[in-house]
Amino acid sequence: MSGIFASTETIATFVANICEMSGVNVLIIGSGGREHAMAWKLSQSPKLGKLFILPGNPGTAQLGENIPLNVLDFDGIRTVVIEKAINLVVIGPEEPLVKGLYDFLKGDAGLRNVLVVGPAKEGAALEGSKNFAKAFMKRHGIPTANYGAFTREEYGEAVKFLKTLEPPCVLKADGLAAGKGVVIQPSYEDACTSLEEFFNGKFGDAGNVVVIEEFLRGVELSVFVITDGKSYVVLPEAKDYKRVGVGDTGPNTGGMGAVSPVPFATPEFMMKVENTVIKPTINGLSSEGIPYCGIIFFGLMNVGGNPYVVEYNVRLGDPETEVVLPRIESDLLELLMLCAAGKMSESKLTVSPQIATTVILASGGYPGSYAKGKAISGMETISNAIIFHAGTTSSGSLTLTAGGRVLACTGIGDSMEDALASSYSAANAITFESKYFRSDIGLDVYPNS
């Protein structure tokens, strides 16, 4: 069966033939390491026809055709979907989801036969508003930290709430802040200072409402599911490293590395995750009439052997994607099509027992100010790791830095030691001015590596 819809073909016919399809044209929305990893994995599918990435990066350009448009140019995206005969749209980043790209595409009669992976705007509020997410968890009995949410006008009440918490204190911008809107302060006084910074515009409109939480002591874990709102599959778990400095020091970043699997994510622990977190979340969305098609990320804290939700994301995490997708042996394109078609119950997931690690090469100064446009060299010498582009651009034959997180060096091995050796070998071989990376990724959960 062709991946190009005939004018008379219905979505039902398409759904019935998913497993036999070939020539499926796919459009990935996004430009980071997550999208490069998705393109890398989808390009391995025998069902794939043509692959397009909007806007993409120099890494995705090696796997498909980049489309130089902004991810918020909804009208432009619609034109691309039509002109390129796209069958499946996969929305990578959070901002177009929160701003309603799924709704825009699915609400267009001319795109009725196009499948879209990514939640509607209502479901995307799980990430778009931390206040909404916390209230949702509370309504459905999902374990999470005690919290309060406050506006600028409620500054006095926020300060009073801070006094009730045992330091350290966690402050979160309610809206999207590019993964940087979370601050952990060691004292009440420092927390009050941060609160003022939030309300004075440190994170723009995202900080108009501030969520203040008690600090959970434990080990973090990232769990992802693909769901059509009814059924789901649990992807390989991962652990990422948010702090910029060795030993989990310094400010939060978008993520400095990740490992998968995670030793403490035993079958017993994961059963708790399913029963107390995943199922109540899916059932809660359904009971509230919120349709959901796509990825749910559960940022968890293992507190004394019990999972607590730190946050939801409504898409794959970055850099976790760079260790999760390499461990999936199943056809990711088929999984995503089944999800978008509401047929997740028919899916099967096979996961490699191998270990994957990724080390982020960052620009010096990140997550603060940093220089761009630095020439990158050494990537062509890498043979024992996968290099995913996170923040790069090209100029002629040169690849240049264009973001705070520049490259992800992913190693795969039968042991954590082997995987880390591949990641760090690549991290050391690649060079650009003011390159920085953490030297301790994975060592807290695999101390003998």
Salt bridges, closest charged atoms under 4 A:
GLU35 OE2 - ARG34 NE 2.67
GLU65 OE2 - LYS84 NZ 3.34
GLU94 OE1 - ARG315 NE 3.37
GLU95 OE2 - LYS99 NZ 2.75
ASP108 OD2 - ARG78 NE 2.19
GLU127 OE2 - ARG315 NH2 2.54
GLU197 OE1 - LYS202 NZ 3.64
GLU213 OE2 - LYS134 NZ 3.02
GLU213 OE2 - LYS172 NZ 3.16
ASP228 OD2 - LYS230 NZ 3.98
ASP240 OD2 - LYS242 NZ 3.09
ASP248 OD1 - ARG438 NH1 2.96
GLU288 OE2 - ARG139 NE 2.87
GLU288 OE2 - HIS140 NE2 2.55
GLU334 OE1 - LYS47 NZ 3.45
GLU433 OE1 - LYS374 NZ 3.51
ASP440 OD1 - ARG438 NE 2.87
ASP444 OD2 - LYS239 NZ 3.09
